[in-house]
Amino acid sequence: MPNLIADYKEKVFVNSAKKTYSVVYNALNMWLANNGTPGDYTAFWLSNSDSDALLKDFATYLNAVSVCTSSNIDKCGGSYTVRQYKKINNGMGNTTQSGALNSRRIVLADGSFVGIISEVQNGSCTHTWFSNESDPNGNYIPDPSSPNGYKGEYKTSNNCGFFYIDTNGLKGPNQVGIDNFAFGSGADKGFYSQAPMNGNFDYVLANGKLIETENYTVGKFE
């Protein structure tokens, strides 16, 4: 009986994820069609590099109940904690959480959340960022000569931005890979979710099941 209950719960989460994914994917393609750029995912992101402006524009293609940015996130349920798919050191000795949906979100009629973060720099999806290097315990390595005080290197990506979803809003378990997923979008891959830290929705679609997740306590990484 416990296994049957677990299988049923997983199926519910999988179906909810597929539903919200479909809503977002269809809305994005509708935006592209209406703006004369079908199939060109970069067009959406390059239309405005401001994440708040993109969010408000995208909301008009969804059955939105509320649209909030960080300045009024309380009107959309307030900030909340989303655990990563497993216990990960954030580089500072604490567990890593996902806070993307606390920056801005659209609340849909079914209670699910949709968020957007643009990575466009200087009118281009090609952008650079500084990636910190970690020691074997996952802690960042100090380096006074680096731009942010930690050892690392600059990396380049062609991803234009990310869509984030929470399939059941503030309801639990609020964890990446179960009810929270992120989707990269850009010219090279279109619309994808392959990394475990994004919930690997490509795996969910291919296998009809969720990735393995770890039930951990938020706080110190020990």
C-alpha positions in Angstrom: 0.0 0.0 0.0 2.7 2.6 0.8 4.3 2.1 -2.6 0.9 2.5 -4.3 0.4 5.8 -2.4 3.9 7.0 -3.5 3.2 6.0 -7.1 -0.1 7.9 -7.1 1.5 11.0 -5.6 4.3 10.9 -8.2 1.8 10.6 -11.0 -0.1 13.6 -9.6 3.1 15.7 -9.6 4.1 14.5 -13.1 0.7 15.3 -14.5 0.7 18.8 -12.8 4.2 19.5 -14.2 3.2 18.5 -17.7 0.1 20.7 -17.5 1.9 23.8 -16.4 4.7 23.2 -18.8 2.2 22.9 -21.7 0.5 26.2 -20.6 3.8 28.1 -20.6 5.1 26.5 -23.8 1.9 27.2 -25.7 1.8 30.8 -24.4 5.4 31.3 -25.5 4.6 30.0 -29.0 1.5 32.2 -29.2 3.6 35.2 -28.3 6.1 34.3 -31.1 3.3 33.8 -33.6 1.5 37.1 -32.7 4.8 39.0 -33.0 5.7 37.5 -36.4 8.6 35.4 -35.2 7.3 31.8 -34.9 10.0 29.3 -33.8 12.5 32.1 -32.9 12.7 31.8 -29.1 15.4 34.6 -29.0 12.8 37.1 -30.3 10.9 36.9 -27.0 13.9 37.6 -24.9 15.4 40.3 -27.1 12.1 42.2 -27.2 12.9 43.6 -23.8 15.9 42.8 -21.6 14.0 43.8 -18.4 12.7 40.7 -16.6 9.7 42.6 -15.0 8.6 44.0 -18.4 8.8 40.5 -20.0 6.8 39.0 -17.1 4.0 41.5 -17.5 3.9 41.1 -21.3 3.9 37.3 -21.0 1.1 37.4 -18.4 -1.3 38.7 -21.1 -0.9 35.3 -22.9 -1.8 33.4 -19.7 -4.9 32.9 -17.5 -3.3 35.2 -14.9 -4.9 36.1 -11.6 -2.0 38.2 -10.3 1.3 39.5 -11.6 3.9 40.6 -9.0 7.5 41.7 -8.9 9.8 41.8 -5.8 8.3 45.2 -4.8 4.8 43.7 -4.3 5.4 39.9 -4.1 3.2 39.8 -1.0 0.1 40.3 -3.2 1.1 37.0 -4.9 1.5 35.0 -1.7 4.8 36.4 -0.5 8.3 34.9 -0.4 8.8 31.2 0.3 11.5 28.6 0.4 12.1 26.2 -2.5 14.6 23.4 -1.7 17.0 22.2 -4.3 16.6 18.6 -5.6 19.2 17.5 -3.1 21.4 18.9 -0.3 24.0 21.2 -2.0 26.5 23.5 -0.4 25.9 27.1 -1.5 29.6 27.8 -1.2 29.2 29.5 2.1 28.5 26.5 4.3 24.7 26.6 4.0 22.3 24.6 1.9 21.3 25.9 -1.6 17.7 27.0 -2.3 16.0 28.2 -5.4 14.7 31.8 -5.0 13.8 32.7 -8.6 10.1 32.8 -8.0 10.5 35.2 -5.1 11.9 37.9 -7.6 8.7 38.0 -9.7 5.8 35.7 -10.5 2.6 35.2 -12.4 -0.2 33.4 -10.4 -2.4 31.4 -12.7 -6.1 30.6 -12.1 -5.2 27.0 -10.9 -2.8 28.3 -8.3 0.4 27.5 -10.1 3.3 30.1 -10.4 5.3 31.2 -13.5 8.4 33.2 -13.3 10.9 34.8 -15.8 14.5 35.8 -15.5 16.3 37.3 -18.5 20.0 36.7 -19.1 20.3 39.1 -22.1 23.3 41.3 -21.9 23.9 44.3 -24.2 21.1 43.2 -26.6 22.5 39.7 -27.0 21.7 36.3 -25.6 25.5 35.6 -25.5 26.6 36.6 -22.0 29.4 35.9 -19.5 29.4 35.3 -15.8 32.0 34.5 -13.1 31.8 30.9 -11.9 33.3 30.4 -8.4 35.5 27.3 -7.8 34.7 25.1 -4.8 36.8 22.9 -2.6 36.0 19.2 -2.1 33.5 20.2 0.6 31.7 22.6 -1.7 33.0 25.8 -0.1 34.2 28.7 -2.3 38.0 29.2 -2.4 39.1 32.7 -1.3 41.1 34.6 -3.8 41.7 38.4 -3.1 42.8 38.9 -6.7 39.5 37.8 -8.3 36.6 40.1 -9.1 34.4 38.8 -6.2 37.1 37.6 -3.8 36.8 33.9 -4.7 38.8 31.7 -7.1 37.0 31.0 -10.4 36.7 31.8 -14.0 34.5 33.6 -16.5 32.2 31.4 -18.6 30.0 32.1 -21.6 26.5 31.0 -22.4 24.0 31.5 -25.3 21.0 30.9 -23.1 18.6 33.9 -23.3 16.8 33.4 -20.1 14.7 31.0 -17.9 11.1 30.3 -17.2 10.3 28.9 -13.7 7.2 27.1 -12.7 5.7 25.9 -9.4 2.9 23.6 -10.3 1.0 24.0 -7.0 2.0 27.4 -5.7 2.7 27.7 -2.0 1.6 24.1 -1.3 4.3 21.6 -0.5 6.7 20.1 -1.0 8.2 23.1 -2.8 11.2 21.3 -4.1 13.0 21.4 -7.4 12.3 18.2 -9.3 8.9 17.6 -7.7 6.7 20.7 -8.1 9.4 23.2 -9.2 11.1 23.3 -12.6 13.2 25.7 -14.7 13.4 25.8 -18.5 16.2 27.4 -20.4 15.4 29.2 -23.6 17.6 30.3 -26.5 18.7 29.9 -30.1 20.8 26.8 -29.6 18.3 24.5 -27.8 14.9 26.3 -28.0 13.1 25.3 -24.8 14.8 22.8 -22.5 15.3 21.5 -18.9 18.1 19.0 -18.6 20.0 19.8 -15.4 19.0 18.2 -12.1 19.2 21.7 -10.5 16.4 22.7 -12.9 14.4 19.6 -12.2 15.3 17.9 -15.5 11.9 18.1 -17.0 13.2 16.6 -20.2 13.6 13.4 -18.1 10.1 13.7 -16.8 8.7 14.0 -20.3 10.7 11.0 -21.6 10.1 8.7 -18.7 6.8 9.8 -17.1 8.5 10.0 -13.7 10.3 12.5 -11.5 14.1 12.6 -10.9 15.4 11.4 -7.6 15.2 14.0 -4.8 16.6 14.2 -1.3 14.5 15.2 1.7 16.8 17.6 3.7 16.5 20.3 6.3 17.3 23.9 5.1 20.2 25.5 7.0 23.8 24.6 7.6 25.4 22.3 5.1 26.8 19.4 7.2 
